Amino acid sequence: MSTLIHPKTITVDGLSIRYAEGGQDGPDAILMSPWPESVYAFEPAWPHLAAAAHLVAIDPPGFGGSDYRQTLMNPKAMGHFILNVADALDLENPHIVGPDIGTSSVLFAAAADQDRFRSIVIGSGGAAVPLDVTGVLKEWIEAPDLEPYRQIGGRKIVEIALGTIAGYTPSDEIREDYMSCYEGDRFADTIPYAQSYREYLPELAKLLSGIEIPVRIVAGADGYKRCAPPDHIASKAAAERVGGKDDQESR
């Protein structure tokens, strides 16, 4: 397994939450793992980030190696849970990085507690209305029945999804972690989170103008833009509504 990232668990609101720490005694930085990966997704960037900050990578509840709770399968509830995790880990004023599913939940968290985060980095996730997503994410959001995904099994779905990631090949051990975290019905059980965008993103849109925290939008020039176009995220979810500093970077 990774020589850089060493997961452990903490109990928050009765759930076992997997996280990993590293880095210096400098400012705290929360890293929310993307879907369908885990805290190990940050391995390529870990040495660079750890040189400048105290890192805390977290698998959100229901994702990666953390316990599942159905009531947290929407970005608003997840945003409030992020604040609870920060409390449990004594992270008073951290930076926070929330790619993918973390984009909307981190923005909900910031709207709920304006003074909590030093800065926000988001991207490659749905955060604006009207909802504009493509590819498999669109299929998952619009799926009328999750049984086909249960029949395929989470391990196979994650294996296919990992094949779409450009520019990085995780080790066999890390791939196994991703697949084992979502095997069986576990992946299908997380799809309602993305399906909840239709209900919760209009509510988030009304809150964005009140966020004064510096915000950076990071979106790949290729890859995930096929699911959540970066121009859509940047222009509608941040540049038009979020009051803090924001920009878009292509990688």
C-alpha positions in Angstrom: 0.0 0.0 0.0 1.0 3.7 0.0 4.2 4.6 1.9 2.8 8.1 2.3 -0.8 7.7 3.3 -1.6 5.7 6.4 -5.4 5.6 7.1 -6.9 5.4 10.5 -10.5 5.9 11.8 -12.4 8.2 14.1 -16.0 7.9 15.3 -18.1 11.0 14.4 -21.9 11.0 15.1 -21.8 7.2 15.6 -20.0 6.6 12.2 -16.5 5.3 11.7 -14.8 7.8 9.4 -11.6 6.9 7.7 -8.9 9.6 7.4 -5.2 10.1 7.0 -2.9 12.7 8.4 0.5 14.0 7.3 2.6 17.1 6.6 4.0 19.9 8.7 2.8 21.9 11.6 1.6 24.7 9.3 -2.0 25.5 8.4 -4.5 22.7 8.4 -5.9 21.5 5.0 -8.8 19.1 4.7 -8.8 16.9 1.5 -12.2 15.3 0.7 -11.7 12.1 -1.3 -13.4 11.9 -4.7 -15.9 9.3 -5.9 -15.3 6.4 -6.5 -11.9 6.6 -4.9 -10.6 7.1 -1.4 -8.0 9.0 0.7 -5.4 7.3 -1.5 -6.4 9.5 -4.4 -4.2 12.2 -3.0 -1.0 10.2 -3.1 0.5 11.9 -6.2 0.1 15.4 -4.6 0.8 14.3 -1.1 4.5 15.2 -0.9 4.0 18.6 -2.4 1.1 19.5 -0.2 2.6 18.0 2.9 5.6 20.3 2.5 3.4 23.3 3.2 0.5 22.2 5.4 -0.9 19.7 7.9 -3.0 17.4 5.8 -6.1 15.6 6.8 -7.6 13.5 4.0 -11.1 12.2 4.7 -13.4 9.6 3.1 -16.9 11.2 3.4 -19.5 8.9 5.1 -20.7 6.3 2.6 -17.7 6.8 0.4 -14.3 5.2 0.4 -13.6 3.4 3.7 -16.1 5.3 5.9 -19.4 4.0 7.2 -22.6 4.6 5.3 -25.7 6.5 6.4 -28.6 7.0 4.0 -29.6 10.4 5.4 -26.2 11.8 4.5 -26.6 11.0 0.8 -27.1 14.6 -0.3 -24.7 17.5 -0.4 -26.5 19.6 2.2 -26.4 17.0 4.9 -22.9 16.1 3.9 -21.8 19.7 4.2 -23.0 19.8 7.8 -21.2 16.5 8.5 -18.0 18.0 7.2 -18.2 20.6 9.9 -18.8 17.9 12.5 -15.7 16.0 11.3 -13.6 19.2 11.5 -14.8 19.7 15.0 -13.9 16.1 15.9 -10.4 16.5 14.5 -9.9 19.9 16.1 -9.5 21.7 12.8 -10.6 25.2 13.6 -9.8 27.2 10.5 -8.6 24.8 7.8 -8.2 25.2 4.0 -10.5 22.6 2.4 -10.2 20.8 -0.9 -13.4 19.2 -2.2 -13.2 17.8 -5.8 -16.0 15.8 -7.4 -18.8 15.1 -5.0 -17.1 17.4 -2.5 -17.7 20.5 -4.7 -21.4 20.9 -3.6 -21.0 19.6 0.0 -18.0 21.9 0.7 -20.0 24.9 -0.6 -22.9 24.0 1.6 -20.5 23.7 4.6 -19.1 27.1 3.8 -22.5 28.7 3.5 -23.5 27.2 6.9 -20.3 28.5 8.7 -18.8 31.5 7.0 -15.8 31.7 9.3 -14.8 28.1 9.3 -12.5 27.7 6.3 -9.5 29.8 5.2 -10.0 28.9 1.5 -11.9 26.5 -0.7 -10.7 24.5 -3.7 -13.4 22.7 -5.7 -14.0 21.4 -9.2 -15.1 18.5 -11.4 -18.4 18.2 -9.7 -22.0 19.4 -10.1 -22.6 22.7 -8.3 -24.8 24.8 -10.5 -28.3 25.0 -11.9 -29.6 24.2 -14.4 -27.7 20.9 -13.9 -25.3 20.3 -16.7 -23.6 16.9 -16.6 -22.7 14.3 -19.2 -21.4 10.8 -19.6 -21.8 8.2 -16.8 -22.6 10.8 -14.2 -25.7 11.9 -16.3 -26.7 8.2 -16.5 -26.4 7.7 -12.8 -28.3 10.8 -11.9 -31.2 9.9 -14.3 -31.3 6.2 -13.5 -34.9 5.3 -12.6 -33.8 2.0 -11.0 -30.5 1.1 -9.2 -31.0 -2.6 -9.5 -28.9 -2.9 -12.7 -26.0 -1.4 -10.8 -26.4 -3.8 -8.0 -26.4 -6.6 -10.4 -23.2 -5.4 -12.0 -21.6 -4.9 -8.6 -19.6 -2.0 -7.3 -16.2 -3.7 -7.9 -16.8 -3.9 -11.7 -18.2 -0.4 -11.9 -15.2 1.1 -10.1 -12.8 -0.9 -12.3 -14.4 0.6 -15.4 -14.4 4.1 -13.9 -10.7 3.9 -13.1 -10.0 3.2 -16.7 -11.3 6.7 -17.6 -8.7 8.6 -15.4 -6.1 10.1 -17.5 -2.5 10.9 -16.6 -2.2 8.7 -13.5 -2.2 5.0 -12.8 -2.7 4.0 -9.2 -0.8 1.0 -7.8 -2.4 -2.4 -7.7 -2.9 -2.0 -3.9 -4.6 1.3 -4.2 -6.8 0.1 -7.1 -7.8 -2.8 -4.8 -8.7 -0.4 -2.1 -10.9 1.6 -4.4 -12.7 -1.5 -5.7 -13.1 -3.2 -2.3 -14.5 0.0 -0.8 -17.4 -0.1 -3.3 -17.9 -3.8 -3.8 -21.3 -5.4 -3.6 -24.2 -2.9 -3.3 -21.9 -0.2 -1.8 -21.5 1.7 -5.1 -25.2 1.6 -5.9 -26.0 2.9 -2.5 -24.0 6.1 -3.2 -25.7 6.9 -6.5 -28.6 8.7 -4.6 -26.1 11.3 -3.5 -25.6 12.4 -7.2 -29.3 12.0 -7.8 -30.0 14.5 -5.0 -28.4 17.2 -7.0 -31.7 17.9 -8.7 -33.3 18.8 -5.4 -30.4 20.4 -3.5 -28.4 22.4 -6.1 -31.2 24.9 -6.6 -31.1 25.5 -2.8 -27.3 25.9 -2.9 -27.5 28.4 -5.8 -29.4 30.8 -3.5 -26.6 30.6 -0.9 -23.5 31.1 -3.0 -23.6 34.9 -3.2 -23.2 35.0 0.6 -19.9 33.0 0.6 -17.0 35.4 1.0 -14.3 32.8 1.5 -11.6 32.7 -1.3 -12.6 30.0 -3.8 -10.5 28.4 -6.5 -12.0 26.2 -9.3 -9.7 23.5 -10.5 -10.8 21.5 -13.5 -8.9 19.2 -15.9 -8.6 20.2 -19.5 -9.7 16.7 -20.3 -11.0 13.7 -18.3 -13.7 14.7 -15.9 -15.0 17.6 -18.0 -16.9 14.9 -19.9 -19.0 14.5 -16.7 -19.1 18.0 -15.2 -18.0 20.6 -17.7 -15.5 23.0 -16.0 -16.8 26.1 -17.8 -20.2 25.3 -16.3 -18.9 25.0 -12.8 -16.6 28.0 -13.0 -18.9 30.5 -14.6 -22.2 29.5 -12.9 -21.3 28.1 -9.6 -18.5 30.5 -8.7 -17.8 33.4 -10.9 -21.4 34.6 -11.1 -22.4 33.9 -7.5 -19.6 33.2 -5.0 -18.3 36.4 -3.5 -14.8 35.2 -2.8 -11.8 35.0 -5.2 -12.1 32.3 -7.8 -10.4 31.2 -10.9 -10.2 28.2 -13.2 -7.1 26.1 -13.8 -6.6 23.5 -16.5 -4.4 20.6 -15.9 
